[in-house]
């Protein structure tokens, strides 16, 4: 589970190949981002903009306290979703009552961070609007963009990226020193490790690199052919397909023509079946898995799509990505655009997109059927990897006449997944668009309305949720669709609990839990049981609350899943924390937190750490309580919510928070909570699980000092020398020196000045 921005090495590019000849450009880019807030790398496709940006990002990420975040825009089809993609890369959930742009800006406002936006050209206008808002609102954010054109934003610095340098026609004594030659040889040796490189080979490679204008992508495509052809043969064949090249400097349009001709040549050297797969996999957004390619490409004459994909990998048309134990494939954007253009020209586009949509319709149906099982962890990871393709399928279905019901089915399924991602606003948008195209009398409409209302309630949008539920109730009068009727009542139960109408919540959730049980729908029974347990406990029936929570816990453990197990453990821990056994509550919170971490459930993690903060206050561990309130606050911020926003949590949240604050004093409490909010994730989770963590690692080194050490630290902060301190406390100078050394060790500092700085910034008295 990540709870801050994605790491700088999490680019989704799946490439770890060596890198040549960009030292000068890299230094120039680093200089530009050091002195300006927006730099755009421009140039034709295949010139190496993305790789240069990634390299600079990895080099400079440590210079920013917030690190660096890479946002690849090539997978995006709808410009309106740019901010959703940025929010996802930042680890943010939607916030009630805010646009996604507002959420992103609020998060970045006080950050010092490098934001890399890659492949902006197809969404350039929307991208420019977002960048301008970020620059205006977030003074510590620096933006590095790439695209085939500039963003045309005030203050933008544009750096055209040239091709790699190539040897002159007049020859050179150091051909192997040219980056274009180095790149070709590196990629060629990856294909033929025994490749003999002598002076003649170098001359042939130099000729080839000149033919290709030093364009990295063109060179890589050519190098992939050395298994069958020598560099001289490759150059000769390219001469037949490329335009006659002059000896003068090449313009960008001419270089783009060179690249196009190289891609044409690579395409012609593929078999007809490989060409068909190249065209058809161009419909995928981002990466794709083998099973999806086999389904989408089923209309080709190919009997074995795997063999064809292997062939395209060998020709450097496809890239291979590893995601744990799963292999996925990706077309570079330039090659994807080429394949998509040919697919549209062949008349195959609509049918191929239909198969793409059908695949994700089936995929979500299977995921829903297997959600409450031990397979859930895998489905969470798989759906996250497929999110760009889910968007592409939904977008196509909503634009294609007669396909809106496919979009409604996909968007209605797996409300848990959308909640887990924190993409409630996006889910609502897809559902609203699908519902707008669905006939009023269609049997799928009430369930779609109910799921849309559920997402609205999670965003505390009670008014719109009620409107949706009212329409669903009207439609359900004329139908006997029990699952939809029960689901709508379940959503009303959640609304009642969130509004602290616990009596209504008990009545509605008890009825819906029983109805789902009668329908054999275990997955849908879980949430009403949770609502029932929490609501009953608030009304004072502890024994019945324990019984209901226990049933939910038993069922979820038997199923082997994590999403509802975390919820069940929370119900148990909440009931016990407020009204029962603190030890039982802590065990349940730890178990629920482990379940949340299994699937990256930050919403669940926030709830469990909130409970752990209550328990610490209840057990008079007030410093621990304050730190955990800080950890929880960080998670609440990321999931776009707060303990006080949820009606069922607000009262106990403030009761326990105020108890810890009163015990510590406001200044010490605020300092401890602030320290908790900025802890590294590993440290925060270890602390939440009760593992021993050094106070210095918690950002509170002074908390580890003995009474005497604190007294001496305060006197150091007041400017007294060791001799003065010894006289004041009537102890030896050597004893003072020993204490000062211990203090510096605990503070992790090397001189007494740093002790004084820490004391004066955090303490007002030695007490």
Number of C-alpha atoms within 10 A of each C-alpha: 13 13 17 17 21 18 16 21 15 15 17 16 18 16 12 7 9 8 15 16 17 19 11 9 16 17 11 14 22 18 11 18 19 13 10 15 18 25 24 30 24 24 22 22 22 21 22 22 24 21 16 20 23 20 15 20 25 15 14 17 19 14 14 15 12 19 21 29 25 26 24 22 22 20 18 21 18 13 15 12 17 23 20 22 19 24 24 19 19 24 20 27 27 27 23 19 12 13 14 24 19 16 23 25 21 14 16 20 17 14 18 18 23 26 26 27 24 23 25 26 18 17 19 18 15 17 22 17 12 18 21 18 14 23 20 12 15 20 15 18 23 25 21 27 28 29 23 18 18 22 27 14 15 10 12 18 20 19 17 19 18 18 25 21 18 23 23 12 11 5 11 13 8 9 19 19 14 19 22 30 28 19 22 26 25 19 21 23 17 15 17 17 11 9 15 10 13 9 12 11 16 20 21 20 29 29 22 27 28 22 24 27 25 27 26 23 23 23 28 21 21 27 28 23 21 22 14 10 14 16 26 19 15 18 22 15 13 20 15 10 13 19 13 10 16 8 9 6 9 14 9 14 10 14 21 19 15 24 27 18 18 22 21 14 18 20 21 12 13 17 13 14 17 22 19 21 25 27 26 28 28 25 23 26 23 26 24 22 17 15 13 17 20 19 15 24 23 17 15 17 12 17 11 13 21 14 12 20 23 14 16 21 17 16 23 21 23 22 19 18 19 12 12 6 5 10 13 18 21 24 24 21 17 17 22 24 15 18 24 21 14 19 21 14 10 10 10 16 18 13 13 23 22 16 19 25 26 17 19 23 21 13 18 21 16 12 20 18 13 15 24 22 17 15 15 21 18 13 21 21 13 15 18 15 18 20 14 21 24 25 23 23 26 26 19 21 22 20 11 12 9 11 18 21 19 20 28 27 21 23 27 23 19 18 16 15 21 19 20 21 20 25 22 25 24 18 20 22 14 22 23 17 16 26 21 13 17 20 11 13 12 10 16 18 23 29 24 25 25 29 26 28 28 29 23 23 22 20 20 20 16 18 11 14 24 19 13 21 23 17 15 21 18 11 17 20 10 9 13 10 14 13 16 23 21 23 23 25 20 27 26 23 29 26 25 22 22 22 15 17 16 24 16 17 28 23 13 22 29 20 19 26 25 15 19 21 15 11 14 11 13 17 19 20 24 25 22 26 28 27 27 30 31 25 29 22 22 18 12 12 14 18 13 14 25 21 13 21 25 18 16 27 25 12 18 24 15 13 19 16 22 27 26 26 27 29 28 30 29 28 32 31 31 30 28 23 23 18 15 16 12 21 13 14 26 26 16 26 31 23 18 29 28 21 23 26 18 17 19 20 25 26 21 26 27 26 24 31 28 27 31 30 28 32 25 22 23 18 11 14 15 25 22 24 31 32 30 29 30 27 29 30 23 21 25 21 17 26 25 17 21 19 19 13 13 16 14 19 18 13 12 17 18 14 13 23 18 17 18 26 20 12 15 16 12 13 12 16 25 16 17 25 23 20 19 27 21 16 19 14 15 9 16 24 19 12 20 23 17 13 11 10 12 15 15 15 16 19 18 18 18 20 16 15 18 12 11 13 19 20 17 23 26 22 19 23 21 12 14 15 14 20 14 15 21 18 12 11 12 9 12 13 16 12 12 21 15 11 20 20 16 14 24 17 14 19 22 14 13 12 12 18 13 16 22 17 12 17 21 15 10 13 14 10 10 15 8
